[in-house]
Amino acid sequence: MSDNGAREVILSYLTTFGIKAGMRTASRNEVRDWCFLNQHRYGVNVGAETYKMQMTKMIIGTAKNVKEGHSEGFDNVFDRSSKGKTYLVVAKLSY
């Protein structure tokens, strides 16, 4: 059984497409779809909506990030400017 989850697949998306700090990702829907279609590579089996929720959790300073994020900051990946947008901006990579 894998210890990977939606977060790790999203981070793999960023790595696969060479997206670094300060760069804009594809649309949230494109990220979600890629993650859902490729999750088996990482030993993950979750619904597509899980990726949507996880992306929100990874935006620094959102309520979900503050309440549910790792205390070590592992979920602090996307910049606050991503909140409410159809795309995400990488703030820093925590892996």
Phi, psi and omega in degrees: 000139183274147174270359181284156176215195183303321180303313182295325179290320177297317178296325177294324175302312181300318179293314181303320183261010174064033182273123185243176180308136179087348181269149176273138176276182170291182178297155178304322180295320178294319178298312180302313183295316179299314181299315181297317182287335185250003186299331180300332178298335185250010178072031182245144178216085179231166179286159181301324181293336177299322179293322178298314179294320181294321178300318178297320179296335184269002177272119183303129174087355176288159180302319180295321178296316182290316184281322188246351183290157177297136179296336179282356179087012182299336181265003180274079186244319185258142182293151179303332180296348180282342184300125178078003180263163178275354179231172179236147175245128181285126178270309177199155177259125186255039180220000000 
